[in-house]
């Protein structure tokens, strides 16, 4: 079974890491064959109408294989390429929130694609990262097609190493990863209150982002980022959109740092599972941090997402592919 994975983007994000692990796991279980899997990534950001046209053409001509795994933005060109044959298409969908910074055209085209997928269950399936999104697609978007779950997986023992070797700093607060999803207004209130009380806050970044009015720390290695996060009292994530999951929150709990967040979607699912804190106001987050009322992390529940379990989640997808 020749599997081709199509994606795009200048930076390798958490979403890319999830998609790549899914494709490699699917190929390993299906084939046990190194040459049966091919990754094609267009390493740039495509903006504007002509950028979309160019991306469409690149995806159309690159889509070659018995099974194509693609990101949502490339679903239509892949479908057009395979309109007249029986090749299978798997679309990885991380979230669906119109408040995201994606163009309105993206959501319009995705809705139209859902209708096609509803009628082509033999040809098209979706893969999501959380149970929340399986339910959301069915309830809110009336999607009746194939939806499979493949969560984010980690080497839990590797991350627990940082939990076991560091000594916590009582005045250090991690603010998650700097990105466009965060609620800057809430963070300004939160940072001001905690710094006034003598605590030190920072965002993590691995892309060299230059920010002058927020405390952003760049980490050149993943190990350095994990060690610093393990030192923190907690990780506080305040988002303005519904995320698919949140790899930073997941890693935070695995290295022994509790998570406080306004949650939403897959992030709430993760935090509830790991015994974190879902807050409704920024004042609640401030109170938890200043008064040390943080829950003990439920590591046993998070074992579900240990990398040793990943093969189990591709079995239903493999059965669909072989039907």
C-alpha positions in Angstrom: 0.0 0.0 0.0 1.8 3.1 -1.2 1.0 6.0 1.2 1.8 9.6 0.3 1.6 12.4 2.9 1.0 16.0 1.6 1.5 19.1 3.8 2.7 22.6 3.6 4.2 25.4 5.8 7.4 27.1 6.5 7.8 25.8 10.0 7.4 22.3 11.4 4.5 22.8 13.9 2.9 20.5 16.4 0.3 19.7 13.8 3.0 18.6 11.4 4.6 16.4 14.0 1.2 14.7 14.7 0.4 14.2 11.0 3.9 12.7 10.3 3.6 10.3 13.2 0.2 9.2 12.0 1.4 8.6 8.5 4.5 6.7 9.6 2.5 4.6 12.0 -0.1 3.8 9.4 2.6 2.8 6.9 4.5 0.7 9.4 1.5 -1.3 10.5 0.2 -1.7 6.9 3.4 -2.4 5.1 6.5 -2.8 7.4 8.2 -1.3 4.4 10.4 1.9 4.2 9.9 2.6 0.5 6.1 2.4 0.7 5.7 5.7 2.4 6.5 9.1 0.9 6.3 12.6 2.4 5.9 15.7 0.3 5.9 19.0 2.1 5.8 22.4 0.4 8.0 24.4 2.7 6.6 27.9 2.4 3.6 29.9 3.4 1.1 30.4 0.6 -0.9 33.6 1.0 -3.4 35.4 -1.2 -5.5 34.1 -4.1 -2.5 33.4 -6.3 -0.8 31.6 -3.4 -3.8 29.4 -3.0 -3.9 28.7 -6.8 -0.2 27.7 -6.7 -0.7 25.5 -3.7 -3.7 23.9 -5.4 -1.7 23.0 -8.5 1.3 21.7 -6.5 -1.0 19.4 -4.4 -2.8 18.2 -7.5 0.3 17.1 -9.3 2.1 15.7 -6.2 -0.8 13.5 -5.1 0.4 10.1 -6.2 -0.2 6.9 -4.3 -2.8 4.3 -3.4 -3.6 6.3 -0.2 -3.2 10.0 0.2 -3.0 11.6 3.6 -3.4 15.3 3.5 -4.1 18.4 5.5 -7.5 20.0 5.2 -6.4 22.9 3.0 -5.2 20.4 0.3 -8.3 18.2 0.4 -10.0 19.5 -2.8 -7.0 19.2 -5.2 -6.3 15.7 -3.9 -10.0 14.8 -4.4 -10.1 16.2 -8.0 -6.9 14.2 -8.8 -8.5 11.0 -7.7 -12.1 11.7 -8.7 -12.3 8.8 -11.2 -10.6 6.0 -9.4 -10.8 4.1 -6.1 -7.8 5.5 -4.3 -8.4 6.4 -0.7 -8.1 9.9 0.8 -7.5 10.6 4.5 -7.8 14.2 5.6 -6.3 15.2 9.0 -8.4 17.9 10.7 -7.0 19.4 13.8 -9.8 21.9 14.6 -12.7 23.8 13.1 -13.2 27.3 14.5 -14.2 30.3 12.3 -12.5 32.6 14.9 -9.2 31.2 13.7 -7.1 33.4 11.4 -7.7 31.3 8.4 -9.6 33.0 5.4 -13.4 32.6 5.2 -12.8 30.8 1.9 -11.0 28.0 3.8 -14.1 27.3 5.9 -16.5 27.5 3.0 -14.4 25.0 1.0 -14.1 22.7 4.0 -17.8 22.7 4.5 -18.4 21.8 0.9 -15.8 19.0 1.2 -17.6 17.6 4.2 -20.7 17.2 2.0 -18.7 15.3 -0.6 -17.1 13.1 2.1 -20.6 12.3 3.5 -21.5 10.7 0.2 -18.2 9.1 -0.5 -17.5 7.0 2.6 -15.8 4.4 0.4 -13.2 6.9 -0.7 -12.8 9.7 2.0 -12.1 9.6 5.8 -11.2 12.2 8.3 -8.7 11.8 11.2 -9.1 14.0 14.3 -6.9 14.4 17.4 -9.6 14.3 20.1 -13.0 12.7 20.9 -14.4 16.2 21.1 -13.9 16.8 17.4 -15.6 13.5 16.5 -18.7 14.6 18.4 -18.4 18.2 17.1 -18.3 17.1 13.5 -21.4 15.0 13.9 -23.4 17.4 16.1 -22.6 20.9 14.8 -21.5 20.2 11.2 -23.8 17.3 10.5 -20.9 15.2 9.3 -22.0 11.5 8.8 -18.9 10.2 7.1 -15.9 8.3 8.4 -14.1 9.9 11.4 -11.2 8.2 13.1 -9.3 9.2 16.2 -5.5 9.4 16.3 -4.3 11.4 19.3 -1.0 13.0 19.9 1.5 10.5 21.3 4.6 11.0 23.4 7.4 8.9 24.9 6.1 9.4 28.4 9.2 7.9 30.1 11.4 10.4 28.3 9.4 13.4 29.5 9.0 12.0 33.0 12.8 12.2 33.2 12.6 16.0 33.4 9.9 15.7 36.1 12.1 13.5 38.2 15.4 15.4 38.0 14.5 19.1 38.4 13.7 21.1 41.5 10.7 23.4 41.0 11.1 27.2 41.1 8.2 28.6 43.1 8.3 32.0 41.2 8.4 30.7 37.6 5.3 30.6 35.4 5.2 29.2 31.8 2.7 30.9 29.5 2.7 28.2 26.7 3.9 28.7 23.2 3.7 32.1 21.6 1.3 32.0 18.6 -1.7 33.7 17.0 -4.2 31.6 19.0 -3.5 33.2 22.4 -5.7 35.9 24.0 -3.2 38.8 24.4 -5.7 40.9 26.4 -6.1 38.2 29.1 -2.4 37.6 29.2 -1.6 41.3 29.8 -3.9 41.2 32.8 -2.4 37.9 34.1 1.2 38.9 33.6 0.8 42.3 35.2 -0.8 40.7 38.3 1.8 38.0 38.7 4.8 40.2 38.0 3.5 42.7 40.6 3.5 39.8 43.1 7.1 39.0 42.2 6.6 36.0 39.9 8.4 35.6 36.6 6.4 34.7 33.4 7.6 33.7 30.0 6.3 32.4 26.7 8.3 29.7 24.9 9.3 30.0 21.2 11.3 28.0 18.8 11.0 30.2 15.6 13.0 33.3 16.6 9.9 35.5 16.9 10.8 39.0 18.0 8.2 40.4 20.4 8.9 43.6 22.4 5.9 43.9 24.7 5.6 40.3 26.0 8.2 38.1 27.7 9.2 35.5 25.0 12.1 33.1 25.5 13.5 31.3 22.5 14.7 27.7 22.9 17.2 26.3 20.4 16.6 22.7 21.5 13.6 20.8 22.5 15.5 19.5 25.6 16.1 23.0 26.8 12.4 23.9 26.4 11.3 20.8 28.4 13.8 21.4 31.2 12.7 25.0 31.7 9.1 24.0 31.6 9.7 21.3 34.2 11.1 24.0 36.5 7.9 26.0 36.5 5.1 26.1 39.0 2.5 25.7 36.3 1.7 26.4 32.6 -1.0 28.9 31.9 -2.7 28.8 28.5 -5.3 31.5 27.6 -6.6 31.0 24.1 -9.1 32.9 22.0 -10.0 29.9 19.7 -10.9 26.3 20.1 -7.8 24.2 19.6 -7.6 20.6 18.3 -5.4 19.5 21.2 -2.4 21.3 22.7 1.0 19.6 22.6 2.5 22.1 24.9 -0.1 21.5 27.6 0.4 17.7 27.1 4.2 18.0 27.4 3.8 20.3 30.4 1.9 17.7 32.4 4.2 14.9 31.4 7.2 16.9 32.7 5.4 17.5 36.0 4.1 21.0 35.5 0.3 21.4 36.1 -1.8 23.2 33.5 -4.3 26.1 34.0 -6.3 27.2 31.0 -9.6 28.6 29.8 -9.6 25.4 27.7 -12.1 24.7 24.9 -12.5 21.7 22.6 -9.6 19.2 22.7 -7.7 21.3 25.2 -10.4 20.9 27.8 -10.5 17.2 27.1 -6.8 16.9 27.8 -6.8 19.1 30.9 -9.8 17.2 32.4 -8.1 13.9 31.8 -4.8 15.1 33.4 -6.5 16.7 36.4 -5.6 20.2 35.4 -7.6 23.4 35.9 -10.3 24.8 33.6 -10.9 28.5 34.5 -13.6 30.9 33.4 -12.0 34.2 34.3 -8.4 35.4 34.3 -8.8 36.2 38.0 -9.3 32.5 38.7 -6.0 31.8 37.0 -4.3 34.5 39.1 -5.7 33.1 42.3 -4.6 29.5 41.5 -1.0 30.7 40.8 -0.6 33.1 43.8 -2.2 30.8 46.4 -0.6 27.4 45.2 -4.0 25.6 44.8 -2.8 23.4 42.0 -4.0 19.9 41.5 -1.8 16.8 41.4 -1.4 15.6 37.8 -3.1 12.3 36.9 -0.2 10.5 35.1 -2.0 7.2 34.9 -4.8 8.7 32.8 -2.2 10.2 30.4 -0.7 6.7 29.8 -3.4 6.4 27.1 -1.3 8.7 24.9 2.0 6.8 25.5 3.8 6.2 22.2 3.5 2.4 22.8 -0.2 2.6 22.2 -0.1 4.3 18.8 -0.4 1.2 16.6 -3.8 0.4 18.2 -5.4 3.6 16.9 -4.5 3.0 13.3 -6.2 -0.5 13.2 -9.7 0.8 12.4 -8.3 3.0 9.7 -6.4 0.1 8.2 -9.6 -2.0 8.2 -11.3 0.7 6.2 -8.4 0.9 3.7 -8.5 -2.9 3.2 -12.3 -3.1 2.8 
